């Protein structure tokens, strides 16, 4: 005699998944250790989350998105890029291509562990990194760009001051200090040129048609203007744009709405992929897969 057990509530599932969070260390191609947290739900579908400039895996929206995915039963991995947070390496101002290489190392690690990378999600600079990754490697079909910057020349003067090109060519570097005059980081000419030579427009055009991209942006973003989101929509072949009204760059008061938009897009696109895969199976396998769900 079999007894049907009641389905666990969302809170019970969240408590169960929380016990599966664990620290993972992955080496990048430079031998530096990248540190991340795996939210393991015992499912092999995995979403990778990428933080922004001078940020961490512990900052919003990384933690909130990981928790939302976890509650849905999807595994998530949030990590620190090299030179940030717990990861090894020195912090660099530009580093877009090296961070795309870090993401490549993470994806390859989980491929070896037999995970299926459902989507990669990036916030702010992380949004640029996931798009750059998609332009270089056509192995993840769902990309979410949250508040990425299209025009990388914009925003530099606000951080480095006027005549930054002249000063950095004269001195070789610019030291950035906060409002209290405390040193934060050094911008070298090489790292500045890395940013200026990263061609976002060209990267968008190189993303394949079979890769679906969602761009999310806050209408009240004072760090990266919402106009940048409109530029992504012009040039990415298979693109959806969602503006969250009233949201700032960090989505401070819009975390739940942000998570809902991200999860809805991933869920919808993943089901489309799965349905397409099922339709492509030979008749005998198709019949067997249908019967197994009855």
ABEGO torsion letter per residue (X at the ends): XBBBBBBBBAAAAAAAAAAABBBBBBBBAAGBBBBBBBBBAGBABBBBBBBBBGBBAABOAAAAAAAAAAAAGBBBBBBBBBGBEABBEBBBABGAAAAAAAAAAAAAAAAAAGBBBABBBBBEAAAAAAAAAAAABBABABBBBBGBBABAABGAAAAAEBGAAAAAAAAGBBBBBBAAGBBABBBBAAAAAAAAABBAAAAAAABBAABBBBBBBBAABAABBAAAAAAAAAABABBBBBBBBGBBAAGAAAAAAAAAAAAAAAAAAAAAAAAAAAAABBAAAAAAAAAAAX
